[in-house]
Amino acid sequence: QVQLVESGGGLVQAGGSLRLSCTASRSFFSIYTMGWYRQAPGKQRELVADISSGGRSNYADSVRGRFTISRDNAKNTMYLQMNSLKPEDTAVYYCNAANDYYRLNYWGQGTQVTVSS
């Protein structure tokens, strides 16, 4: 079992920045594809960005160019640098760790990001 703990959420004005972190409770972090998802009130959870074990990243069109995902395998930690935030980025952001080969999938508890206009 892997526990994922997110931090770094909060309230920010439009145009501002936040940095989210997700730390895993155990080693073998490097075997997982790590991702950030978000869910706004009344909407489905959606992928924001993910990063493979090899470091290849993928972004939703809505955040490409504004958000940057990264990982530090030595620290069992993933990051999401969010710049030029917009009110529509307001959501609960969830950390995910997945490994399809071993059929593993874990979620964090979520962290609230609120962007005021």
DSSP file (Angstrom, degrees, kcal/mol; ACC not computed):
  #  RESIDUE AA STRUCTURE BP1 BP2  ACC     N-H-->O    O-->H-N    N-H-->O    O-->H-N    TCO  KAPPA ALPHA  PHI   PSI    X-CA   Y-CA   Z-CA
    1    1 A Q              0   0    0      0, 0.0     2,-0.5     0, 0.0   105,-0.0   0.000 360.0 360.0 360.0 136.2    0.0    0.0    0.0
    2    2 A V        -     0   0    0     95,-0.1     2,-0.5    23,-0.1   105,-0.2  -0.961 360.0-153.5-116.6 131.1    1.3    3.5   -0.9
    3    3 A Q        -     0   0    0     -2,-0.5    22,-1.8   103,-0.1     2,-0.5  -0.888   8.2-159.5-103.1 135.5    0.0    6.6    0.8
    4    4 A L  E     -A   24   0A   0     -2,-0.5   105,-0.6   103,-0.4     2,-0.5  -0.952   3.8-166.4-116.5 130.3    0.2    9.9   -1.1
    5    5 A V  E     -A   23   0A   0     18,-2.1    18,-2.2    -2,-0.5     2,-0.2  -0.960   5.1-159.9-122.8 118.4    0.1   13.2    0.7
    6    6 A E  E     +A   22   0A   0     -2,-0.5     2,-0.3    16,-0.2    16,-0.2  -0.623  15.8 166.9 -92.1 153.1   -0.5   16.4   -1.2
    7    7 A S  E     +A   21   0A   0     14,-2.0    14,-2.7    -2,-0.2   104,-0.1  -0.972  41.2  66.4-153.9 164.8    0.4   19.9    0.0
    8    8 A G        +     0   0    0     -2,-0.3    11,-0.4     1,-0.3    14,-0.0   0.356  61.9 132.3 105.3  -5.1    0.7   23.4   -1.3
    9    9 A G        +     0   0    0     12,-0.1     2,-0.3     9,-0.1    -1,-0.3  -0.178  23.3 116.8 -71.4 172.8   -2.9   24.3   -2.1
   10   10 A G  E     -e  113   0B   0    102,-0.9   104,-2.8   101,-0.1     2,-0.5  -0.990  61.2 -48.2 162.1-164.5   -4.5   27.5   -1.0
   11   11 A L  E     +e  114   0B   0     -2,-0.3     2,-0.3   102,-0.2   104,-0.2  -0.883  53.0 164.2-106.2 131.2   -6.1   30.7   -2.1
   12   12 A V  E     -e  115   0B   0    102,-2.5   104,-2.4    -2,-0.5     2,-0.1  -0.984  35.3-110.5-144.2 151.8   -4.4   32.9   -4.8
   13   13 A Q  E >   -e  116   0B   0     -2,-0.3     3,-2.2   102,-0.2    72,-0.2  -0.476  51.4 -81.6 -79.5 155.2   -5.5   35.7   -7.0
   14   14 A A  T 3  S+     0   0    0    102,-2.4    72,-0.2     1,-0.3    -1,-0.1  -0.287 120.3  29.9 -55.4 137.5   -5.8   35.3  -10.7
   15   15 A G  T 3  S+     0   0    0     70,-3.2    69,-0.6     1,-0.3    -1,-0.3   0.258  99.7 114.9  92.5 -11.7   -2.4   35.6  -12.4
   16   16 A G    <   -     0   0    0     -3,-2.2    69,-2.3    69,-0.2     2,-0.3  -0.083  58.2-121.9 -83.5-174.8   -0.6   34.2   -9.3
   17   17 A S        -     0   0    0     66,-0.2     2,-0.3    67,-0.2    66,-0.2  -0.933  20.7-179.4-132.4 152.1    1.3   31.0   -8.7
   18   18 A L  E     - B   0  82A   0     64,-2.1    64,-3.3    -2,-0.3     2,-0.5  -0.976  16.1-146.2-142.8 154.5    1.2   27.9   -6.5
   19   19 A R  E     - B   0  81A   0    -11,-0.4     2,-0.3    -2,-0.3    62,-0.2  -0.973  14.0-160.2-125.8 117.9    3.4   24.9   -6.2
   20   20 A L  E     - B   0  80A   0     60,-2.6    60,-2.1    -2,-0.5     2,-0.4  -0.698   5.4-163.1 -93.2 147.1    1.8   21.6   -5.2
   21   21 A S  E     -AB   7  79A   0    -14,-2.7   -14,-2.0    -2,-0.3     2,-0.4  -0.955   7.9-167.6-126.9 149.7    3.8   18.7   -3.8
   22   22 A C  E     -AB   6  78A   0     56,-2.4    56,-2.5    -2,-0.4     2,-0.5  -0.963   8.5-168.7-137.4 118.5    2.9   15.0   -3.5
   23   23 A T  E     -AB   5  77A   0    -18,-2.2   -18,-2.1    -2,-0.4     2,-0.2  -0.922  12.4-141.2-113.6 132.2    5.0   12.7   -1.4
   24   24 A A  E     -A    4   0A   0     52,-2.8   -20,-0.2    -2,-0.5     5,-0.1  -0.618  11.9-133.8 -91.3 150.4    4.7    9.0   -1.4
   25   25 A S  S    S+     0   0    0    -22,-1.8     2,-0.3    -2,-0.2   -21,-0.1   0.614  80.4  30.8 -81.2 -12.5    5.0    7.0    1.8
   26   26 A R  S    S-     0   0    0    -23,-0.2     3,-0.2     1,-0.1    -2,-0.1  -0.874  81.7 -95.3-142.6 173.4    7.4    4.3    0.5
   27   27 A S  S    S+     0   0    0     -2,-0.3    -1,-0.1     1,-0.2    -2,-0.1   0.043  89.3  71.5 -78.7-167.8   10.2    3.6   -1.9
   28   28 A F    >   +     0   0    0     45,-0.1     3,-1.6     1,-0.1     4,-0.3   0.674  59.8 140.5  64.2  19.4    9.9    2.1   -5.4
   29   29 A F  G >   +     0   0    0      1,-0.3     3,-1.6    44,-0.2    -2,-0.1   0.831  57.2  68.2 -55.4 -33.9    8.4    5.5   -6.3
   30   30 A S  G 3  S+     0   0    0      1,-0.3    -1,-0.3    43,-0.2    43,-0.1   0.682  87.7  64.3 -67.5 -16.9   10.2    5.5   -9.5
   31   31 A I  G <  S+     0   0    0     -3,-1.6     2,-0.3     2,-0.1    -1,-0.3   0.632  89.9  86.4 -82.1 -10.2    8.1    2.6  -11.0
   32   32 A Y  S <  S-     0   0    0     -3,-1.6     2,-0.6    -4,-0.3    67,-0.2  -0.655  74.5-132.4 -94.7 143.2    5.0    4.6  -11.0
   33   33 A T  E     -F   98   0B   0     65,-3.2    65,-2.4    -2,-0.3     2,-0.4  -0.830  34.7-150.5 -78.6 126.2    3.5    7.0  -13.5
   34   34 A M  E     +FG  97  51B   0     17,-2.3    17,-3.0    -2,-0.6     2,-0.3  -0.814  19.3 176.6-105.8 141.8    2.6   10.0  -11.4
   35   35 A G  E     -FG  96  50B   0     61,-2.6    61,-2.5    -2,-0.4     2,-0.5  -0.979  27.3-139.0-144.4 156.0   -0.2   12.3  -12.2
   36   36 A W  E     +FG  95  49B   0     13,-3.2    12,-3.0    -2,-0.3    13,-1.6  -0.967  25.9 178.5-111.4 129.9   -2.2   15.3  -11.0
   37   37 A Y  E     -FG  94  47B   0     57,-2.8    57,-3.1    -2,-0.5     2,-0.3  -0.840   8.7-157.8-121.2 161.9   -5.9   15.3  -11.5
   38   38 A R  E     -FG  93  46B   0      8,-2.4     8,-2.8    -2,-0.3     2,-0.4  -0.990   7.4-163.0-141.9 153.3   -8.5   17.9  -10.5
   39   39 A Q  E     -F   92   0B   0     53,-2.1    53,-2.2    -2,-0.3     6,-0.2  -0.952   7.1-163.1-139.1 117.7  -12.2   18.0   -9.8
   40   40 A A    >   -     0   0    0      4,-0.4     3,-2.3    -2,-0.4    51,-0.1  -0.608  45.8 -75.2 -91.7 157.7  -14.3   21.2   -9.7
   41   41 A P  T 3  S+     0   0    0      0, 0.0    -1,-0.1     0, 0.0     3,-0.1  -0.283 119.0   6.7 -55.4 129.9  -17.7   21.3   -8.1
   42   42 A G  T 3  S+     0   0    0      1,-0.3     2,-0.3    -3,-0.1    -3,-0.0   0.522 113.5 100.2  76.9   5.8  -20.3   19.6  -10.3
   43   43 A K  S <  S-     0   0    0     -3,-2.3    -1,-0.3     1,-0.0     2,-0.1  -0.812  75.1-102.1-121.9 162.3  -17.7   18.4  -12.8
   44   44 A Q        -     0   0    0     -2,-0.3    -4,-0.4     1,-0.1     2,-0.2  -0.434  45.6 -94.1 -78.0 155.5  -15.9   15.1  -13.4
   45   45 A R        -     0   0    0     -6,-0.2     2,-0.3    -2,-0.1    -6,-0.2  -0.495  50.4-167.8 -67.3 137.0  -12.3   14.5  -12.3
   46   46 A E  E     -G   38   0B   0     -8,-2.8    -8,-2.4    -2,-0.2     2,-0.3  -0.944  25.1-105.2-132.1 151.3   -9.9   15.3  -15.1
   47   47 A L  E     +G   37   0B   0     -2,-0.3   -10,-0.3   -10,-0.2     3,-0.1  -0.563  30.2 177.1 -72.5 132.0   -6.3   14.8  -15.8
   48   48 A V  E     -     0   0B   0    -12,-3.0    12,-2.6     1,-0.4     2,-0.3   0.824  64.7 -32.6 -96.5 -52.5   -4.2   17.9  -15.4
   49   49 A A  E     -GH  36  59B   0    -13,-1.6   -13,-3.2    10,-0.2    -1,-0.4  -0.972  54.4-164.2-164.1 152.6   -0.7   16.4  -16.1
   50   50 A D  E     -GH  35  58B   0      8,-2.1     8,-2.3    -2,-0.3     2,-0.4  -0.966   5.9-154.3-141.7 164.5    1.2   13.3  -15.7
   51   51 A I  E     -GH  34  57B   0    -17,-3.0   -17,-2.3    -2,-0.3     6,-0.2  -0.993  17.5-133.2-141.9 128.8    4.8   12.2  -15.8
   52   52 A S    >   -     0   0    0      4,-2.8     3,-1.7    -2,-0.4   -19,-0.1  -0.159  33.3-100.5 -76.5 171.8    6.1    8.7  -16.6
   53   53 A S  T 3  S+     0   0    0      1,-0.3    -1,-0.1   -22,-0.2   -21,-0.1   0.788 126.3  53.5 -62.4 -25.5    8.8    6.8  -14.7
   54   54 A G  T 3  S-     0   0    0      2,-0.1    -1,-0.3   -23,-0.1   -21,-0.1   0.461 124.3-103.4 -88.5  -1.7   11.2    7.9  -17.4
   55   55 A G    <   +     0   0    0     -3,-1.7     2,-0.4     1,-0.3    -2,-0.1   0.523  69.9 145.9  96.6   5.3   10.3   11.6  -17.0
   56   56 A R        -     0   0    0      1,-0.0    -4,-2.8    -5,-0.0    -1,-0.3  -0.652  34.0-153.9 -79.9 130.2    8.1   12.1  -20.0
   57   57 A S  E     -H   51   0B   0     -2,-0.4     2,-0.3    -6,-0.2    -6,-0.2  -0.702  14.2-168.2-109.7 157.0    5.3   14.6  -19.3
   58   58 A N  E     -H   50   0B   0     -8,-2.3    -8,-2.1    -2,-0.3     2,-0.3  -0.997   8.9-164.3-143.0 138.6    1.9   15.1  -20.7
   59   59 A Y  E     -H   49   0B   0     -2,-0.3   -10,-0.2   -10,-0.2     2,-0.2  -0.929  24.3-113.7-129.1 148.9   -0.5   18.0  -20.1
   60   60 A A    >>  -     0   0    0    -12,-2.6     3,-1.6    -2,-0.3     4,-1.5  -0.511  35.9-117.9 -68.8 148.1   -4.1   18.9  -20.6
   61   61 A D  T 34 S+     0   0    0      1,-0.3    -1,-0.1     2,-0.2     3,-0.1   0.847 111.6  62.7 -57.7 -34.1   -4.6   21.5  -23.2
   62   62 A S  T 34 S+     0   0    0      1,-0.2    -1,-0.3     3,-0.0   -14,-0.1   0.685 115.0  29.3 -69.2 -17.6   -6.1   23.9  -20.7
   63   63 A V  T X> S+     0   0    0     -3,-1.6     3,-2.5   -15,-0.2     4,-2.2   0.511  83.9 124.7-119.2  -8.8   -2.9   24.1  -18.6
   64   64 A R  B 3< S+c   67   0A   0     -4,-1.5     4,-0.1     1,-0.3   -15,-0.0  -0.301  81.8  18.7 -58.8 132.5   -0.2   23.5  -21.2
   65   65 A G  T 34 S+     0   0    0      2,-0.5    -1,-0.3     1,-0.0     3,-0.1   0.209 124.8  58.1  91.4 -15.2    2.3   26.4  -21.1
   66   66 A R  T <4 S+     0   0    0     -3,-2.5    17,-1.9     1,-0.2     2,-0.3   0.698 100.2  52.1-113.1 -34.1    1.2   27.5  -17.6
   67   67 A F  E  <  -cD  64  82A   0     -4,-2.2    -2,-0.5    15,-0.2     2,-0.4  -0.790  60.8-163.6-108.4 148.6    1.8   24.4  -15.5
   68   68 A T  E     - D   0  81A   0     13,-2.4    13,-2.9    -2,-0.3     2,-0.4  -0.985   4.6-158.3-134.0 124.2    4.9   22.3  -15.1
   69   69 A I  E     + D   0  80A   0     -2,-0.4     2,-0.3    11,-0.2    11,-0.2  -0.787  20.9 162.0 -99.1 143.0    5.0   18.8  -13.7
   70   70 A S  E     - D   0  79A   0      9,-1.8     9,-2.9    -2,-0.4     2,-0.3  -0.962  19.9-151.2-151.7 166.9    8.2   17.3  -12.3
   71   71 A R  E     - D   0  78A   0     -2,-0.3     2,-0.5     7,-0.3     7,-0.2  -0.995  10.1-157.5-144.6 149.6    9.4   14.5  -10.0
   72   72 A D  E > > - D   0  77A   0      5,-3.3     5,-1.9    -2,-0.3     3,-1.2  -0.890   9.4-172.1-125.9  97.9   12.3   13.8   -7.7
   73   73 A N  G > 5S+     0   0    0     -2,-0.5     3,-0.8     1,-0.3   -44,-0.2   0.807  83.5  61.3 -63.8 -29.8   12.6   10.0   -7.3
   74   74 A A  G 3 5S+     0   0    0      1,-0.2    -1,-0.3    -3,-0.1   -45,-0.0   0.796 113.1  37.4 -66.4 -26.7   15.2   10.3   -4.6
   75   75 A K  G < 5S-     0   0    0     -3,-1.2    -1,-0.2     2,-0.2    -2,-0.2   0.339 105.5-125.6-104.9   4.6   12.7   12.2   -2.5
   76   76 A N  T < 5 +     0   0    0     -3,-0.8   -52,-2.8    -4,-0.4     2,-0.4   0.878  69.7 130.5  53.1  39.3    9.6   10.1   -3.5
   77   77 A T  E   < -BD  23  72A   0     -5,-1.9    -5,-3.3   -54,-0.2     2,-0.3  -0.960  44.2-165.2-133.5 141.7    8.0   13.5   -4.4
   78   78 A M  E     -BD  22  71A   0    -56,-2.5   -56,-2.4    -2,-0.4     2,-0.3  -0.909  14.1-158.5-119.8 151.0    6.2   14.9   -7.4
   79   79 A Y  E     -BD  21  70A   0     -9,-2.9    -9,-1.8    -2,-0.3     2,-0.4  -0.897  14.4-160.7-128.8 156.5    5.5   18.6   -8.0
   80   80 A L  E     -BD  20  69A   0    -60,-2.1   -60,-2.6    -2,-0.3     2,-0.6  -0.893  10.6-161.3-136.0 108.0    3.1   20.8  -10.0
   81   81 A Q  E     -BD  19  68A   0    -13,-2.9   -13,-2.4    -2,-0.4     2,-0.6  -0.799  11.6-165.8 -87.7 120.8    4.2   24.3  -10.6
   82   82 A M  E     +BD  18  67A   0    -64,-3.3   -64,-2.1    -2,-0.6     2,-0.3  -0.935  11.3 173.5-116.1 115.6    1.2   26.4  -11.5
   83   83 A N        +     0   0    0    -17,-1.9   -66,-0.2    -2,-0.6   -67,-0.2  -0.746  59.4  23.3-115.6 164.2    1.7   29.8  -13.0
   84   84 A S  S    S-     0   0    0    -69,-0.6    -1,-0.2    -2,-0.3   -67,-0.2   0.899  84.6-160.4  48.7  48.4   -0.7   32.4  -14.5
   85   85 A L        -     0   0    0    -69,-2.3   -70,-3.2    -3,-0.2   -69,-0.2  -0.253   7.3-158.1 -65.1 146.6   -3.6   30.8  -12.5
   86   86 A K    >   -     0   0    0    -72,-0.2     3,-2.3   -71,-0.1     4,-0.2  -0.847  31.4-110.5-121.0 156.1   -7.1   31.5  -13.7
   87   87 A P  G >  S+     0   0    0      0, 0.0     3,-1.8     0, 0.0    28,-0.4   0.848 117.3  63.6 -55.1 -32.9  -10.4   31.2  -11.8
   88   88 A E  G 3  S+     0   0    0      1,-0.3   -48,-0.0   -48,-0.0    -3,-0.0   0.563  88.5  69.8 -71.4  -6.1  -11.3   28.2  -13.8
   89   89 A D  G <  S+     0   0    0     -3,-2.3    -1,-0.3    26,-0.0     2,-0.2   0.519  71.1 120.4 -83.0  -5.6   -8.3   26.4  -12.3
   90   90 A T    <   +     0   0    0     -3,-1.8     2,-0.3    -4,-0.2    24,-0.2  -0.421  40.6 105.3 -62.4 124.7  -10.2   26.3   -9.0
   91   91 A A  E    S- I   0 113B   0     22,-2.0    22,-2.7    -2,-0.2     2,-0.6  -0.968  76.4 -78.6-178.1 171.8  -10.7   22.7   -7.9
   92   92 A V  E     -FI  39 112B   0    -53,-2.2   -53,-2.1    -2,-0.3     2,-0.5  -0.869  48.0-146.3 -88.7 127.5   -9.6   20.0   -5.6
   93   93 A Y  E     -FI  38 111B   0     18,-3.1    18,-2.0    -2,-0.6     2,-0.4  -0.844  13.7-163.3-102.7 129.6   -6.3   18.7   -6.9
   94   94 A Y  E     -F   37   0B   0    -57,-3.1   -57,-2.8    -2,-0.5     2,-0.4  -0.891  12.4-138.7-116.5 141.0   -5.5   15.0   -6.4
   95   95 A C  E     -F   36   0B   0     -2,-0.4    13,-2.2   -59,-0.2     2,-0.4  -0.769  22.7-168.4 -92.8 140.3   -2.2   13.1   -6.7
   96   96 A N  E     -FJ  35 107B   0    -61,-2.5   -61,-2.6    -2,-0.4     2,-0.4  -0.990  13.3-167.5-133.2 141.3   -2.2    9.7   -8.4
   97   97 A A  E     +FJ  34 106B   0      9,-2.2     9,-2.7    -2,-0.4     2,-0.4  -0.997  19.4 173.0-125.6 127.6    0.4    6.9   -8.7
   98   98 A A  E     -FJ  33 105B   0    -65,-2.4   -65,-3.2    -2,-0.4     2,-0.3  -0.987  23.2-179.3-139.6 144.4   -0.2    4.2  -11.2
   99   99 A N  E  >> - J   0 104B   0      5,-2.4     5,-2.5    -2,-0.4     4,-0.5  -0.865   8.1-169.2-140.3 105.6    1.6    1.2  -12.5
  100  100 A D  T >45S+     0   0    0     -2,-0.3     3,-0.5     3,-0.2    -1,-0.1   0.847  84.4  58.7 -66.0 -35.6   -0.4   -0.7  -15.2
  101  101 A Y  T 345S+     0   0    0      1,-0.3    -1,-0.2     2,-0.1    -2,-0.0   0.920 117.4  32.0 -62.4 -43.5    2.0   -3.7  -15.3
  102  102 A Y  T 345S-     0   0    0     -3,-0.1    -1,-0.3     2,-0.1    -2,-0.2   0.384 109.7-123.4 -93.7   3.4    1.5   -4.4  -11.6
  103  103 A R  T <<5 +     0   0    0     -4,-0.5     2,-0.4    -3,-0.5    -3,-0.2   0.927  57.5 153.1  55.2  49.7   -2.1   -3.1  -11.7
  104  104 A L  E   < +J   99   0B   0     -5,-2.5    -5,-2.4     2,-0.0     2,-0.3  -0.891  16.9 168.0-111.0 139.9   -1.5   -0.6   -9.0
  105  105 A N  E     +J   98   0B   0     -2,-0.4     2,-0.3    -7,-0.2    -7,-0.2  -0.891   5.1 176.1-155.5 120.0   -3.4    2.7   -8.6
  106  106 A Y  E     -J   97   0B   0     -9,-2.7    -9,-2.2    -2,-0.3     2,-0.3  -0.941   9.8-159.3-130.3 149.0   -3.3    5.0   -5.6
  107  107 A W  E     -J   96   0B   0     -2,-0.3  -103,-0.4   -11,-0.2   -11,-0.2  -0.943  12.6-134.2-126.5 146.9   -4.9    8.4   -4.8
  108  108 A G        -     0   0    0    -13,-2.2  -103,-0.2    -2,-0.3     3,-0.1  -0.306  34.0-104.8 -83.9 179.7   -4.1   11.1   -2.4
  109  109 A Q        -     0   0    0   -105,-0.6  -104,-0.1     1,-0.1   -15,-0.1   0.619  62.3-114.8 -85.5 -13.1   -6.7   12.9   -0.3
  110  110 A G        -     0   0    0    -15,-0.1     2,-0.4     1,-0.1   -16,-0.2   0.110  17.5-127.8  96.8 150.7   -6.7   16.0   -2.4
  111  111 A T  E     - I   0  93B   0    -18,-2.0   -18,-3.1  -104,-0.1     2,-0.3  -0.999  24.0-120.3-136.8 135.8   -5.7   19.7   -1.8
  112  112 A Q  E     - I   0  92B   0     -2,-0.4  -102,-0.9   -20,-0.2     2,-0.5  -0.567  23.1-171.8 -81.6 131.7   -8.0   22.7   -2.5
  113  113 A V  E     -eI  10  91B   0    -22,-2.7   -22,-2.0    -2,-0.3     2,-0.5  -0.991   5.6-176.6-119.9 123.0   -6.8   25.3   -5.0
  114  114 A T  E     -e   11   0B   0   -104,-2.8  -102,-2.5    -2,-0.5     2,-0.6  -0.981   7.0-167.5-124.1 125.0   -8.9   28.4   -5.2
  115  115 A V  E     -e   12   0B   0     -2,-0.5     2,-0.3   -28,-0.4  -102,-0.2  -0.948  11.3-153.6-113.9 117.9   -8.2   31.2   -7.6
  116  116 A S  E      e   13   0B   0   -104,-2.4  -102,-2.4    -2,-0.6    -2,-0.0  -0.635 360.0 360.0 -92.3 148.6  -10.1   34.5   -7.1
  117  117 A S              0   0    0     -2,-0.3    -1,-0.1  -104,-0.2  -104,-0.1   0.449 360.0 360.0 -89.8 360.0  -10.8   36.9   -9.9
